[in-house]
Amino acid sequence: MTVNYCIMPQPQGFDCSTLIEEDKKGIEQGTQFKSFGTAYAAAHATRPATIGIVLSSSPLALLAWFVAL
């Protein structure tokens, strides 16, 4: 399964007060995901081998990786 996540800025002049609660909740979840859920993708986009090298060389790094998830 392929998932695309395109970060889009809020349109200029858009009034968020007109959104329904479900949409506001979705925007909040998207903001949280952007802040906390995209580090893995960013690391692989810039240096895909780095994580594998570090995790395979150190059991402590592997433990830290799983704890951080």
DOTI-548945 format. One record per residue (C-alpha): x, y, z negated. Coordinates in pm, 1 decimal. Each point is the difference from the previous one (the first is absolute). Example, Ala and Ser with C-alpha at 12.3 -4.5 7.8 and 13.67 -1.06 7.14 Angstrom:
<recs>
[[1230.0 -450.0 -780.0]] [[137.0 344.0 66.0]] 
</recs>
This chain:
<recs>
[[0.0 0.0 0.0]] [[132.9 343.3 89.0]] [[-96.8 305.0 -199.8]] [[72.0 352.3 113.5]] [[7.0 280.9 -252.2]] [[6.3 341.4 160.8]] [[34.0 285.9 -246.5]] [[-213.1 289.8 118.1]] [[-8.2 344.5 -158.0]] [[-325.8 161.9 -104.3]] [[-140.5 211.2 284.3]] [[34.7 374.2 -50.9]] [[-317.4 166.5 -115.2]] [[-165.7 -324.2 -114.8]] [[-202.3 27.3 -321.0]] [[40.9 -316.7 -210.3]] [[-295.4 93.9 -219.1]] [[-233.9 -119.3 276.3]] [[124.4 -359.5 -25.6]] [[-198.7 -272.3 -172.1]] [[145.3 -168.0 -311.1]] [[97.8 -314.2 192.6]] [[209.5 205.7 242.8]] [[162.8 195.0 -284.4]] [[93.2 -328.8 -167.8]] [[147.6 -126.6 328.8]] [[209.4 313.4 38.3]] [[127.5 -39.0 -357.9]] [[91.7 -365.4 63.1]] [[179.6 100.3 320.5]] [[194.4 267.5 -185.7]] [[104.5 -249.6 -267.5]] [[103.9 -252.1 265.3]] [[204.0 264.4 178.5]] [[177.3 82.5 -328.1]] [[56.5 -349.3 -137.5]] [[-68.3 -261.0 269.6]] [[217.9 92.3 293.4]] [[354.3 -36.0 -139.5]] [[45.3 -349.4 145.3]] [[-102.5 118.2 346.6]] [[223.0 307.1 -23.3]] [[299.6 -209.0 -105.8]] [[-48.4 -244.3 285.7]] [[-53.4 278.7 249.8]] [[336.4 154.9 -82.6]] [[224.4 -287.1 -118.1]] [[-176.3 -335.4 45.7]] [[291.5 -218.8 -110.8]] [[87.2 190.1 -317.7]] [[-272.5 -148.6 -218.4]] [[77.5 -354.7 111.2]] [[370.7 38.6 -68.0]] [[-54.9 144.0 -346.5]] [[-264.5 -252.5 -99.3]] [[204.4 -297.3 118.1]] [[315.7 116.1 -177.6]] [[-140.5 65.3 -345.6]] [[-252.9 -198.0 -204.8]] [[-50.5 308.8 -216.3]] [[-90.5 206.5 306.7]] [[-248.6 -267.7 103.3]] [[-158.0 9.2 -345.6]] [[-20.8 379.8 10.5]] [[-161.0 -16.9 345.1]] [[-275.6 -233.1 -122.8]] [[-57.0 198.3 -318.5]] [[-39.2 319.0 205.4]] [[-270.9 -158.6 212.3]] 
</recs>
